[in-house]
């Protein structure tokens, strides 16, 4: 005989043709509502993961995973420090840099900006700026060439392009017969990059590190930028490097530099997940209605089962099978359709934009002009679990009502 009995009867109720077709309709509506809510949750979480991943990749493409800075103004033996840092098994690359605050004047405009002196041969080990060149050549930043590479928006503000010249004013004053004047130097624009982030495209210029040291009257780089094998391991690695390098150096991570920004994104995702979970709760209300009507419709069957020796616990489990089955079907369909939609969402959005000639995210306004999507198994797992728990809780009260049925009262008018 089929065991357990509660599962057998519950599945038989699900397969049998009910006398009340309205109950079947409510059951179908419950499955559809759960499917839509799960699909919506998975899709929204995937889009938020996509934007989060896009922002991280763009920010971390210009910002290193960790940075070593000296206690003084510069690091004198930076070659030895780089070798010591790369000896750590978690460090994949290291590159020295010099940061200067400067004022640039171009053909049609002027603005203040951050000037970073780099070694073109080493910088790709720590950042991805070289992969985002839109004009010019990355290897043009040779020592003594006084070439400069600008962010795309910065070049537009200055009104210059490759081959034009800009004047740089560095707030390192020197005494002259006319008084204290800032250091002034002319540069030739040899390249333009576009990271897709305003912070860098409009506020960062790159020069050779030797040229930057001369302008800032420095004897070495101001720091060393590191790329790690796992950016989430930046905290422990920074502590290891601080211990190995000693008190003459300090190590900061990307988490410390951008903690508020990424914390806000993480909090927004959590709040959005909680709010959208209410959609599942609304869908579950239909499940409660369906089970309550089913219990009313099966009063005579419940009474007969009780007279045959079924316990209230067995009756309760029988009707819980109904609700759990509806939840399983809705979750399965929702996960399948939601995963498929999340996978193809960028292509679907592009197709809609091409067919109807609309632009959802204008590149003139937004730095991420596409709709990214990244499906993560963790999100699918917790969405499925939460929906299952809601479905399970929704079955408790109707199943309890069924278990409280009195056989004599239920069969009185049968």
HELIX and SHEET records of a PDB file:
HELIX    1   1 UNK A    5  UNK A   15  1                                  11    
HELIX    2   2 UNK A   21  UNK A   62  1                                  42    
HELIX    3   3 UNK A   78  UNK A   86  1                                   9    
HELIX    4   4 UNK A  120  UNK A  123  1                                   4    
HELIX    5   5 UNK A  129  UNK A  132  5                                   4    
HELIX    6   6 UNK A  138  UNK A  140  5                                   3    
HELIX    7   7 UNK A  152  UNK A  158  1                                   7    
HELIX    8   8 UNK A  198  UNK A  201  1                                   4    
HELIX    9   9 UNK A  209  UNK A  216  1                                   8    
HELIX   10  10 UNK A  231  UNK A  233  5                                   3    
HELIX   11  11 UNK A  234  UNK A  245  1                                  12    
HELIX   12  12 UNK A  254  UNK A  257  1                                   4    
HELIX   13  13 UNK A  259  UNK A  297  1                                  39    
HELIX   14  14 UNK A  299  UNK A  307  1                                   9    
HELIX   15  15 UNK A  312  UNK A  356  1                                  45    
HELIX   16  16 UNK A  377  UNK A  403  1                                  27    
HELIX   17  17 UNK A  407  UNK A  411  1                                   5    
SHEET    1   A 9 UNK A 133  UNK A 136  0                                        
SHEET    2   A 9 UNK A 179  UNK A 193 -1                                        
SHEET    3   A 9 UNK A 147  UNK A 151  1                                        
SHEET    4   A 9 UNK A 204  UNK A 208 -1                                        
SHEET    5   A 9 UNK A 110  UNK A 118  1                                        
SHEET    6   A 9 UNK A  91  UNK A 105 -1                                        
SHEET    7   A 9 UNK A 223  UNK A 228 -1                                        
SHEET    8   A 9 UNK A  66  UNK A  70 -1                                        
SHEET    9   A 9 UNK A 249  UNK A 253 -1                                        
SHEET    1   B 7 UNK A 133  UNK A 136  0                                        
SHEET    2   B 7 UNK A 179  UNK A 193 -1                                        
SHEET    3   B 7 UNK A 147  UNK A 151  1                                        
SHEET    4   B 7 UNK A 204  UNK A 208 -1                                        
SHEET    5   B 7 UNK A 110  UNK A 118  1                                        
SHEET    6   B 7 UNK A  91  UNK A 105 -1                                        
SHEET    7   B 7 UNK A 165  UNK A 176 -1                                        
END                                                                             
